[in-house]
Amino acid sequence: MGESSGSTFSHNESESSTTSSESHSNSTSRLQPISLVQPSQKNQKDKPKVLRVFQSVFRAFPIINPKCKFPTCPAVGVSTETHKSSTGNRVTGTLFGFHKGKVSLALQENPKCLPWLVIELALQTNVLQKELSVGMVRIVLECEKQTEKEKIKLFDEPLWTMYCNGKKTGYGVKREATEDDLSIMELLKAVSMGAGVLPGNTETEGPDGELAYMRAFFERVVGSKDSQTFYMVSPDAKNGPELSIFLVRI
């Protein structure tokens, strides 16, 4: 993938010129059939108990994770085949949203698969941009355990209390992937990691109609059937924002 330095999950001048020139073609491409494939389900299976215990102890302190800086992706169509494909406990995570709208999180086995989890977070896109500019973001999604008869799988929980860097922000809501979600994933199918903007419908959404996104590999750590964590993987050794997402049932 062609890469250039730039701010993560933000809109700069170079991005504006690129997306403006490709606005018509990208808007048209949203109408094309979805070619994403079904995931293999391997990323949704829990790992052996011994391995889970080891990983949960080894990764108990997210503060020690390496920092990460993502380049700005100047064009959606740029090939990313030079990057290694995700393996085993790695998944593709995409954060996306309109500037003054809420951020959504989509998890995929890889960029060519349908998302197996989509959660609308209780955080506006511009607020998350500011948090990322500080350098470290911890998102915790928490829900209560149900009785044994009513208990469901962790990723099937419909509602989460959300905290960002220790502050309660509201409720995250799981949803089935919408047509818009799938269109965005289709447009980003060739992107394995990076950040940028996609053109929106400025006639109906106004000047803030462009949709910002950040995509990366996330290391998935299974603590138990009630706890999983996703750590953003650093593509290089440079300093930059650090992001971890915790899903916990207590």
C-alpha beads as a LAMMPS data file, in Angstrom:
LAMMPS data file: protein, C-alpha beads

250 atoms
249 bonds

1 atom types
1 bond types

-500.0 500.0 xlo xhi
-500.0 500.0 ylo yhi
-500.0 500.0 zlo zhi

Masses

1 110.0

Atoms # bond

1 1 1 0.000 0.000 0.000
2 1 1 1.253 3.454 -0.813
3 1 1 1.772 5.258 2.484
4 1 1 2.460 8.827 3.478
5 1 1 2.844 10.449 6.858
6 1 1 -0.147 12.245 8.270
7 1 1 -2.508 12.526 11.190
8 1 1 -4.407 9.436 12.214
9 1 1 -8.193 9.269 11.726
10 1 1 -8.298 12.898 10.590
11 1 1 -8.957 14.985 7.508
12 1 1 -6.050 16.989 6.065
13 1 1 -5.528 19.016 2.878
14 1 1 -3.965 16.203 0.848
15 1 1 -6.877 13.943 1.699
16 1 1 -9.325 16.683 0.692
17 1 1 -7.846 17.043 -2.755
18 1 1 -7.749 13.290 -3.319
19 1 1 -11.250 12.542 -2.145
20 1 1 -12.653 15.549 -3.967
21 1 1 -11.258 14.350 -7.298
22 1 1 -12.576 10.831 -6.702
23 1 1 -15.922 11.821 -5.200
24 1 1 -17.957 10.864 -8.264
25 1 1 -16.282 7.488 -8.863
26 1 1 -16.412 6.480 -5.205
27 1 1 -20.045 7.502 -4.853
28 1 1 -20.866 5.384 -7.891
29 1 1 -18.880 2.429 -6.520
30 1 1 -21.125 2.351 -3.454
31 1 1 -23.874 1.083 -5.727
32 1 1 -21.849 -1.922 -6.887
33 1 1 -22.685 -5.420 -5.568
34 1 1 -21.030 -6.451 -2.311
35 1 1 -18.260 -8.987 -2.948
36 1 1 -17.243 -9.550 0.688
37 1 1 -17.186 -13.209 1.705
38 1 1 -18.355 -15.010 4.825
39 1 1 -15.728 -15.306 7.602
40 1 1 -14.423 -18.751 8.472
41 1 1 -15.611 -18.372 12.092
42 1 1 -12.132 -19.262 13.364
43 1 1 -11.727 -15.847 14.990
44 1 1 -14.930 -16.285 16.979
45 1 1 -13.877 -19.545 18.624
46 1 1 -12.373 -19.424 22.077
47 1 1 -8.800 -20.646 22.439
48 1 1 -7.752 -23.547 24.702
49 1 1 -8.068 -22.685 28.369
50 1 1 -4.331 -22.978 29.125
51 1 1 -3.485 -20.585 26.291
52 1 1 -6.222 -18.156 27.383
53 1 1 -4.885 -18.065 30.939
54 1 1 -1.312 -17.499 29.737
55 1 1 -2.303 -14.701 27.397
56 1 1 -4.553 -12.991 29.924
57 1 1 -1.685 -12.893 32.440
58 1 1 0.925 -11.908 29.868
59 1 1 -1.226 -9.092 28.466
60 1 1 -2.721 -7.942 31.775
61 1 1 -1.099 -4.497 31.548
62 1 1 -2.099 -2.774 28.301
63 1 1 -0.040 0.297 29.190
64 1 1 3.137 -1.547 28.104
65 1 1 1.914 -2.153 24.560
66 1 1 4.025 -0.567 21.786
67 1 1 2.730 2.698 20.459
68 1 1 1.486 2.933 16.918
69 1 1 1.368 5.535 14.194
70 1 1 -0.787 4.993 11.148
71 1 1 -0.160 6.774 7.859
72 1 1 -2.866 8.635 6.022
73 1 1 -4.321 6.582 3.211
74 1 1 -4.506 8.957 0.205
75 1 1 -6.774 6.774 -1.936
76 1 1 -9.111 3.917 -1.242
77 1 1 -8.017 1.945 -4.289
78 1 1 -4.348 1.665 -3.309
79 1 1 -3.243 -1.963 -3.098
80 1 1 -2.171 -3.378 0.257
81 1 1 -1.102 -6.844 -0.888
82 1 1 2.439 -6.229 0.363
83 1 1 1.232 -6.491 3.964
84 1 1 1.083 -9.847 5.671
85 1 1 -2.406 -11.255 6.015
86 1 1 -3.934 -11.556 9.460
87 1 1 -3.350 -14.834 11.257
88 1 1 -4.896 -16.726 14.131
89 1 1 -5.495 -14.144 16.813
90 1 1 -5.377 -11.090 14.536
91 1 1 -8.476 -9.449 13.148
92 1 1 -9.141 -6.362 11.068
93 1 1 -10.751 -3.510 12.968
94 1 1 -12.259 -0.397 11.384
95 1 1 -13.442 2.720 13.216
96 1 1 -15.564 4.967 11.031
97 1 1 -18.073 7.782 11.289
98 1 1 -19.141 11.204 10.068
99 1 1 -17.396 14.173 11.658
100 1 1 -20.274 15.097 13.991
101 1 1 -21.802 11.625 14.122
102 1 1 -21.094 8.593 16.290
103 1 1 -18.194 6.274 15.658
104 1 1 -18.871 2.669 14.683
105 1 1 -16.518 -0.272 15.174
106 1 1 -16.490 -3.140 12.683
107 1 1 -14.463 -6.322 13.200
108 1 1 -13.618 -8.609 10.286
109 1 1 -11.554 -11.742 9.897
110 1 1 -9.735 -9.834 7.135
111 1 1 -10.622 -6.884 4.860
112 1 1 -12.232 -9.170 2.278
113 1 1 -14.704 -10.754 4.712
114 1 1 -18.093 -9.626 5.943
115 1 1 -17.919 -8.054 9.425
116 1 1 -18.788 -10.457 12.240
117 1 1 -19.312 -7.674 14.774
118 1 1 -20.514 -4.081 14.393
119 1 1 -20.972 -1.829 17.431
120 1 1 -22.062 1.806 17.398
121 1 1 -19.945 3.468 20.076
122 1 1 -21.111 6.223 22.414
123 1 1 -18.542 8.678 21.086
124 1 1 -18.557 11.260 18.316
125 1 1 -15.949 10.991 15.590
126 1 1 -14.442 14.409 16.263
127 1 1 -14.122 13.573 19.976
128 1 1 -12.303 10.323 19.214
129 1 1 -9.974 12.237 16.884
130 1 1 -9.047 14.545 19.754
131 1 1 -8.498 11.609 22.121
132 1 1 -6.249 9.874 19.583
133 1 1 -4.221 13.048 19.110
134 1 1 -3.255 12.810 22.793
135 1 1 -1.655 9.451 22.053
136 1 1 -3.489 6.796 24.086
137 1 1 -7.115 5.657 24.056
138 1 1 -8.695 2.937 26.196
139 1 1 -12.253 2.001 25.267
140 1 1 -14.063 -0.304 27.684
141 1 1 -17.401 -1.887 26.773
142 1 1 -19.006 -3.402 29.843
143 1 1 -22.217 -5.344 30.415
144 1 1 -23.776 -7.381 33.211
145 1 1 -23.831 -11.151 33.429
146 1 1 -27.197 -12.788 33.031
147 1 1 -28.486 -15.921 34.735
148 1 1 -27.298 -19.230 33.275
149 1 1 -30.601 -19.772 31.485
150 1 1 -30.486 -16.358 29.838
151 1 1 -26.739 -16.135 29.230
152 1 1 -25.632 -15.431 25.676
153 1 1 -22.231 -15.309 24.006
154 1 1 -20.084 -12.255 24.672
155 1 1 -20.307 -10.908 21.125
156 1 1 -24.078 -11.388 21.073
157 1 1 -24.649 -8.920 23.908
158 1 1 -26.889 -6.138 22.531
159 1 1 -25.996 -3.247 24.864
160 1 1 -22.767 -2.100 26.479
161 1 1 -21.911 0.616 28.995
162 1 1 -19.003 2.463 27.434
163 1 1 -16.011 4.180 29.016
164 1 1 -13.316 6.111 27.164
165 1 1 -10.096 6.674 29.109
166 1 1 -11.980 6.041 32.345
167 1 1 -14.883 8.395 31.619
168 1 1 -18.380 7.043 31.045
169 1 1 -19.640 8.210 27.666
170 1 1 -22.959 6.380 27.293
171 1 1 -23.981 3.077 25.735
172 1 1 -22.541 1.118 22.864
173 1 1 -25.114 -0.748 20.774
174 1 1 -24.494 -3.869 18.732
175 1 1 -26.221 -3.934 15.362
176 1 1 -26.419 -6.065 12.289
177 1 1 -24.288 -4.657 9.487
178 1 1 -26.379 -2.196 7.467
179 1 1 -26.172 -1.615 3.707
180 1 1 -24.113 1.498 4.411
181 1 1 -21.742 -0.487 6.661
182 1 1 -21.245 -3.109 3.964
183 1 1 -20.707 -0.438 1.295
184 1 1 -17.981 1.143 3.417
185 1 1 -16.304 -2.234 4.011
186 1 1 -16.489 -2.908 0.272
187 1 1 -14.826 0.417 -0.543
188 1 1 -12.062 -0.350 1.970
189 1 1 -11.565 -3.951 0.861
190 1 1 -8.131 -3.179 -0.617
191 1 1 -6.968 -1.358 2.533
192 1 1 -5.420 -3.441 5.304
193 1 1 -4.280 -0.512 7.442
194 1 1 -4.411 3.255 7.213
195 1 1 -6.623 6.268 7.800
196 1 1 -8.433 8.799 5.668
197 1 1 -11.847 9.965 4.521
198 1 1 -14.517 8.732 2.139
199 1 1 -16.811 11.159 0.302
200 1 1 -20.352 11.418 1.602
201 1 1 -23.514 12.904 0.169
202 1 1 -22.949 16.596 0.828
203 1 1 -26.424 17.480 -0.499
204 1 1 -28.139 15.623 2.331
205 1 1 -25.401 15.540 4.987
206 1 1 -23.977 19.037 4.571
207 1 1 -20.299 20.076 4.586
208 1 1 -19.517 17.481 7.281
209 1 1 -20.730 14.683 5.023
210 1 1 -17.291 13.127 4.555
211 1 1 -16.801 9.930 6.487
212 1 1 -13.546 9.443 8.391
213 1 1 -12.098 5.978 8.944
214 1 1 -9.156 4.283 10.617
215 1 1 -8.324 0.654 9.859
216 1 1 -5.710 -1.565 11.504
217 1 1 -4.877 -5.073 12.568
218 1 1 -5.916 -5.800 16.144
219 1 1 -4.402 -8.488 18.324
220 1 1 -7.241 -10.412 19.942
221 1 1 -6.645 -11.706 23.480
222 1 1 -9.249 -13.996 25.066
223 1 1 -9.200 -13.697 28.856
224 1 1 -12.298 -15.828 29.461
225 1 1 -15.780 -16.341 28.067
226 1 1 -16.631 -12.987 29.692
227 1 1 -13.574 -10.978 28.688
228 1 1 -11.789 -10.200 25.434
229 1 1 -9.411 -7.429 24.442
230 1 1 -8.316 -6.020 21.097
231 1 1 -4.945 -4.258 20.929
232 1 1 -4.111 -2.163 17.885
233 1 1 -0.997 -3.569 16.232
234 1 1 1.822 -1.168 15.398
235 1 1 2.903 -1.254 11.730
236 1 1 6.240 0.376 12.531
237 1 1 8.407 1.492 15.407
238 1 1 7.400 5.162 15.322
239 1 1 5.600 6.825 18.189
240 1 1 1.904 7.475 17.730
241 1 1 -1.573 6.814 19.110
242 1 1 -2.171 3.648 21.096
243 1 1 -5.630 2.083 21.113
244 1 1 -7.091 -0.807 23.081
245 1 1 -10.700 -2.004 23.169
246 1 1 -11.930 -4.102 26.098
247 1 1 -15.161 -6.128 26.101
248 1 1 -16.026 -7.249 29.616
249 1 1 -19.033 -8.947 31.182
250 1 1 -19.194 -8.604 34.971

Bonds

1 1 1 2
2 1 2 3
3 1 3 4
4 1 4 5
5 1 5 6
6 1 6 7
7 1 7 8
8 1 8 9
9 1 9 10
10 1 10 11
11 1 11 12
12 1 12 13
13 1 13 14
14 1 14 15
15 1 15 16
16 1 16 17
17 1 17 18
18 1 18 19
19 1 19 20
20 1 20 21
21 1 21 22
22 1 22 23
23 1 23 24
24 1 24 25
25 1 25 26
26 1 26 27
27 1 27 28
28 1 28 29
29 1 29 30
30 1 30 31
31 1 31 32
32 1 32 33
33 1 33 34
34 1 34 35
35 1 35 36
36 1 36 37
37 1 37 38
38 1 38 39
39 1 39 40
40 1 40 41
41 1 41 42
42 1 42 43
43 1 43 44
44 1 44 45
45 1 45 46
46 1 46 47
47 1 47 48
48 1 48 49
49 1 49 50
50 1 50 51
51 1 51 52
52 1 52 53
53 1 53 54
54 1 54 55
55 1 55 56
56 1 56 57
57 1 57 58
58 1 58 59
59 1 59 60
60 1 60 61
61 1 61 62
62 1 62 63
63 1 63 64
64 1 64 65
65 1 65 66
66 1 66 67
67 1 67 68
68 1 68 69
69 1 69 70
70 1 70 71
71 1 71 72
72 1 72 73
73 1 73 74
74 1 74 75
75 1 75 76
76 1 76 77
77 1 77 78
78 1 78 79
79 1 79 80
80 1 80 81
81 1 81 82
82 1 82 83
83 1 83 84
84 1 84 85
85 1 85 86
86 1 86 87
87 1 87 88
88 1 88 89
89 1 89 90
90 1 90 91
91 1 91 92
92 1 92 93
93 1 93 94
94 1 94 95
95 1 95 96
96 1 96 97
97 1 97 98
98 1 98 99
99 1 99 100
100 1 100 101
101 1 101 102
102 1 102 103
103 1 103 104
104 1 104 105
105 1 105 106
106 1 106 107
107 1 107 108
108 1 108 109
109 1 109 110
110 1 110 111
111 1 111 112
112 1 112 113
113 1 113 114
114 1 114 115
115 1 115 116
116 1 116 117
117 1 117 118
118 1 118 119
119 1 119 120
120 1 120 121
121 1 121 122
122 1 122 123
123 1 123 124
124 1 124 125
125 1 125 126
126 1 126 127
127 1 127 128
128 1 128 129
129 1 129 130
130 1 130 131
131 1 131 132
132 1 132 133
133 1 133 134
134 1 134 135
135 1 135 136
136 1 136 137
137 1 137 138
138 1 138 139
139 1 139 140
140 1 140 141
141 1 141 142
142 1 142 143
143 1 143 144
144 1 144 145
145 1 145 146
146 1 146 147
147 1 147 148
148 1 148 149
149 1 149 150
150 1 150 151
151 1 151 152
152 1 152 153
153 1 153 154
154 1 154 155
155 1 155 156
156 1 156 157
157 1 157 158
158 1 158 159
159 1 159 160
160 1 160 161
161 1 161 162
162 1 162 163
163 1 163 164
164 1 164 165
165 1 165 166
166 1 166 167
167 1 167 168
168 1 168 169
169 1 169 170
170 1 170 171
171 1 171 172
172 1 172 173
173 1 173 174
174 1 174 175
175 1 175 176
176 1 176 177
177 1 177 178
178 1 178 179
179 1 179 180
180 1 180 181
181 1 181 182
182 1 182 183
183 1 183 184
184 1 184 185
185 1 185 186
186 1 186 187
187 1 187 188
188 1 188 189
189 1 189 190
190 1 190 191
191 1 191 192
192 1 192 193
193 1 193 194
194 1 194 195
195 1 195 196
196 1 196 197
197 1 197 198
198 1 198 199
199 1 199 200
200 1 200 201
201 1 201 202
202 1 202 203
203 1 203 204
204 1 204 205
205 1 205 206
206 1 206 207
207 1 207 208
208 1 208 209
209 1 209 210
210 1 210 211
211 1 211 212
212 1 212 213
213 1 213 214
214 1 214 215
215 1 215 216
216 1 216 217
217 1 217 218
218 1 218 219
219 1 219 220
220 1 220 221
221 1 221 222
222 1 222 223
223 1 223 224
224 1 224 225
225 1 225 226
226 1 226 227
227 1 227 228
228 1 228 229
229 1 229 230
230 1 230 231
231 1 231 232
232 1 232 233
233 1 233 234
234 1 234 235
235 1 235 236
236 1 236 237
237 1 237 238
238 1 238 239
239 1 239 240
240 1 240 241
241 1 241 242
242 1 242 243
243 1 243 244
244 1 244 245
245 1 245 246
246 1 246 247
247 1 247 248
248 1 248 249
249 1 249 250
